[in-house]
Amino acid sequence: MSDHSENSVPVYLGLMSGTSLDGVDGVLVSFPDSADGNEATATMQIIASAYVPFDDALRQQAMALQQPGENEIHREALLANALAHCYAACVHVLQAKSPRSRIHAIGAHGQTIRHRPELGYTRQTNNPALLAELTGVDVIADFRSRDVAAGGQGAPLVPAFHRAVFGKPGSCRVVANIGGISNISILAEDGHTLGFDTGPGNVLMDAWIQKHQGKSYDQDGAWAAQGKVIPALLQQLMSEAYLQLPAPKSTGRDLFHMAWLQEKLHSKQHDFAHAQAVDVQASLCEFTAQTLANDIVRHAAQASHVYVCGGGAFNHQLMQRLQSLLAAQACRARVCSTTDLGVAPEQVEALAFAWLARQFSLRLPGNLADVTGAAGDRILGALYPA
């Protein structure tokens, strides 16, 4: 592995570009040396963070690969190269912010374009060899494949990190990561952890506002707040079979995409062709909030807090609706962002992949078999030396 500063704790760099396809978040973080890794996260220090947006061409390349198409192998290879250059730009920003930090390794998740664990594969596009070449730093990538090989979903992987960083003995907490897709980590009082994808996060809301207003997302949920929920449409959305599946389970754009939404809008039972676009947006926001609230109440009704991270933490309307829906189901959990725990919502996933890189370096497991359904805890990732 690349060496690090003398008399300093190891520094790792985490990179994450999520389902929303907006850009890459990077975090530089130090962890103390630890033989077993258990106490390291208690004293981790965030050194610097950075965000590099995707340009329209890269975003369109990635979006096109979400569905089957012509010449996919060639197009994916070109996307992987473009992503590596974008990731490297983020690394260089972080190196400039903290020039004295010698990075032990980069944890690079890559961009998920297909997720089919039921068929034995998940695909995160990336070119970690090129990233190592561009940065001169060891890269650890391909974190999900080993869990899938062991019979797991390969997702979500963040609950192990959530437990290590946000868990509190004797207290039940929920961490809700609302990116393109939503997932929750239930950190029980006794140390047990449950986690799974609850359904869509921002992906449908983003697609709808892009279609009707040309905006990449609904800032603060302001547009959704102007509309009225359409009860019949909400019922139609909530009829999706995935929502009733037991954990472990995971999902992505393979299921929740614009064609899925159009099918719900124009079904045999109901046709919402004349619905106001703003009311559809309100219904989509309610759909995300309700799927989250239902699963939190089902599995963690006694939770004291729901700590939200990801882009959804900045959607004021979504946060309000989640709080109201929990209260309506007699759940007293307070909805807030991970800022209350000292970590900015946009940093959590990148931090998780820095932590996973550290777990790999120490040859410690990165998954939780109870969460993903794998045959056991596994060391995740593959090394691309600088």
N, C-alpha and C positions, 0 to 999 in steps of 0.2 A: 504494500500500500504506500501511497505518497506519504512522506514524513510530515510532521507538524512542528510548530514552534517549540523550541526547547523550554522546559519549565512551564509549559502551558497544557491545558486540557485539550483533547482532540476536538477539532472543528470540522463540522460536516455542513454540506450545502444541499438543501432539498429543493427540487423543482417539481412543479405540478401544473399541468394544463388540463382542465377538466371538461366535462360534457358541454359546458356553455360555449366553448370554443372562442373565448374572448381574448385569451393571452396566456402567458406563463407567469406564475408567481414563484419567486425564489426567496429562500431564507437561509441565512448563515447563522449557525447555532453551535455553541460549544457544549460538550458533555464531559463530565468528569470521568476519569478512568474508573472502571468497575469490573470486577471479575464476573459478576452475575448479571449486571445490568439493572438490578432492581431499584437502586437508589439514584441512578444517574439523572433521571428526568426531574427529580425534585430540585436539583440545583442547576438545571440547564440554563444557559444564558443566550438570549437572542441578540446577536451582534449587529445584524443589518438585514433589511428586506428590500426587495425590488420587484417591479412589475414591468413586463415588456408585452405590449399588445400585439396580437396577430394582425397583419395587414389583411385586406379584403381577399387578396388572391389566395393566401394560405388558408384562410377560413373557408373559402369556397372549395379548395382542394380537399380539406378535411371533411367538409359536409358532404361532398359528392361521394366519398368513400364509405359513408354510413350505410349506403344501399348498394346492392350488386350493380355492376356496370362493366363496360368494355375496358379491356387493357388494364385491369386492376393492379396487377403486379408491378407494372411499370409506373403507374400513377402513385402507388403507395411508396415505392422506392424514392421517387422525387419528393413526396411529402416528407418522408423520413429525413431526407437531407435538409430540406427547408426548416424543419423543426429543430434539427441539431444546430443549425446556425442561429435560430431564434433563442434556443436554450443557452448557447454559448454567449450570446449578447447579454443575457440575464446574468450569467456567471461573471462576465467581465465587469458589469455594473457593480456587483457585490464585491468583487476583488478591489475595485477602485474605492469603494466605501470603507473597506477595511484592509488596506494594503499589507498590514503586518500579519494578517491571518494566513496561516499555511493550511490549506484545506486537505483534510485527510482523505475524503472521498465525496463524490457527488451522488446523491440518490435521485435518479431521473425516472419518473413514472412513465413518460411517453403519453401519446394521445390515443385513447381508446376509440377504435373504429368498429370493432365487432366484439360482442361479449356473448358467447354461447357455451357456457360451462356444461349444459346438459348434453352437448355434443363433444365435450372434452377439450374445448379450446377457448382462449380469450386473446384478443389481438390489440396490443398497445404499440402503435407505430412509433418508431424511434430509430436513430442510428447512433447508438452509444459509442461505437468505435470512432465515428467521426467527432462526436462530442469530446471524447478523450483527446483526440488529436488537436482539436481547436482550442482546448483549455489547458492541456498539460496536466490534468488532474485525473486520478482514477475515477471511473464511473461504474456505479452499480445500478443495474437496470433489470427489467423483466421480472418484477416482483410477484406477479400473479400466477405465472405458469406452474410453479411448483405446487401451489395449493390446489390448482385444478388437477394436476397429475395425481395428487393424493385423494382425488374424489371430491374436492371442495368446490365452492362457487368461485373462488379466487377473489371474492369481494363480499362485504366490504373489508378492507384491511386496516382501516383506521381505528376500529374499536380497541385493539391492543395498545395503541398509542394513547387513545383517550383514557383508558384505564390507568396507564402509567402516569399520565400527566394530570388528569382531572378527577381521578377517583378519590373518594374520601371515605375511610372506614366508618361504618355505622350510619352512612347516609346514602340514600338512593338518589342518583342524579341521572339525567338523560342528556346526552350530547346529540344535537340534531344538526347534521351537515346538509345544508340546503344549497346544492349547486344545481347543475342541470337536472340531476336526479337527487332525490332526498334519501338519506339513510340515517338511522338512529343507532346510538350505542347506549344501552341501558347498563349503568354501573351500579349494581345492587349493593345493599348494605354489607353483605357477607363476602364481597369480592368477586362474585360471579358476574360474568359479562355476557350480554346478549346483544347482537347487532344484525341488522339487515336493511335492505333497500325498501323503503315504504312505498315508493312510486315516484311520479314526476316531482321535480322541484320547480325550477324556472324554465325548463326546456319548452313546454307548451306555451307558457306566457310569452317567452321571448320570441317564439316563432310567430305567434299571433300578432304581436305588436309590430314585428318586422314586416309582416304582410300588409297590415292596415295603416301603419304610420311611418314605416321606414326606419324605425328605431331598433337598436339592438337589444334593448331591455326597457322595462317599465320602471323608471326611476321612482323610488320610494313607494311603488305600487300606486302612484297617483292616478293613472288611467283606470286601473281596476276599481279604485275607490269611487270613481264617478259613475260606475255602472251598477246594475242590480242583478243579483244572482238569478239565473233562470232555473227554477227547481227541477223541471223535467230534464234539462240538459245535465244538471249536476247528478241526477239519478242515473242518467245514461252513462256518464263518465265513471261513476262509482260501481257500475256493473262489471267493470273489467275483472276477469277471472284472476289475474295476478294478485290482486289486492287480498284475496281470500286464501292464498297459498300459505302454508305454515313456513316458518323459518327452519333451516337456512334458505335464503333466497336472495337473488340479486337481479337487477334489470338494467336497462339503458335505452339508448336511442333505437336499438333493435326492435323495441316494442313501442315506446312512447315517442311518436314523431308526427309530422303534419298529416300524413296519410291516415294514421290512426284517428287523429282528431276529426278529419273530414268524414271518416266513416261514422263516427259518433254523431256528428252534426246532421248527417243525412241518412239515418237508419230507416228501416222499415217501420219502426214504431213511431218515430218522430222525425220531422224535417224542420231544421232550424234555419232554413235558407233566408228567412226574413228577420232573423234576430239581429238586434243592434250589435255591432262589433264590440262596443264597450261593455255590453252586458255579457258577451261571451268571455271577455277578459276577466270580468268580475267572477264569473263562474269557474274559470280556470284557476284563479287565485284561491277561491273557496275549495276547489278540488284538492289542491296541494295542501292547504291548511287542514282539511278534514281527514285526509289519509294519514297525515302525521298525527293529528290529535287522536284518531281512533286507535292507532297502534300504541301510542304512549299510554292511553287509558287501559288498553287491553293488557299491556305487559308491565306497566310501571305506574299504576294509578297513585301509588304512595310517594312518588318522586317529589322532592322538595323544590327542584329547579329543572328547567329545560334550558340548556345553554346552546344557543344557535351559532353556527359558524357557516362560512360560505357566503355567496352573494345574497342569499335569502335573508341574512341578518340585516341587510340594509333596505329591505322591502318593508316599509312601515305598515302598510296595509296587511301584508301577510303575517307579520308578527302580532298585530292586533287581533286578527282573526284567529290565530292559533291560541292566543291567550283566552279569548272569549269562548272558543269551542271546548277547551280544557275545563274552564270554569263551569260551563253548561253541563258537563259530564261529571261534576263533583270532584274534579282533580284540582288540587290546590297548588300545583306546581307553578312557580313564577317563571315566566318566559323572559329571558334576557340573552345577551350575546356573550361570547367567550371573553369579551373585553373585561367582564366582571371577574374573570379568573386570571387576568393579566396577559391574555393572548388575543391579538387582533383577529377578527373572524376570517379575514382573507389570508392569514398566515398559517392557519391550523393544518391544512392538508400538505402544504410544502414542508412544514415542520415534521409531519408524520413520515414523509419519505426521507428526510434527513435522519430521523430516528431509525427507520427501517434499514438505511445504509449502515448505520452504526450497529444494529443488531447483526447484520450480515458480517461486518468486520470482526465482531466478537464471536461469531458462529453461534448466535443465539436465535431462537425461533422468532419469527415476525408475525405469524398468524395466530389466531385463536381457533382451534378446531371446533369448539362448541359454536362459534359464530359462523364459520364458513362451511362446516360439515365435512371437512377433510378428515382423513383417517387418523391424523394426529398433528401436533404442532410441528412445523417445518421451518428450516432456514430458507429464507426467500431471497431471490435475486441471483444475478450473474455478474461477474467482475470483468470489466474492460480496462486493463491497466493503461496508464498514461505512457 
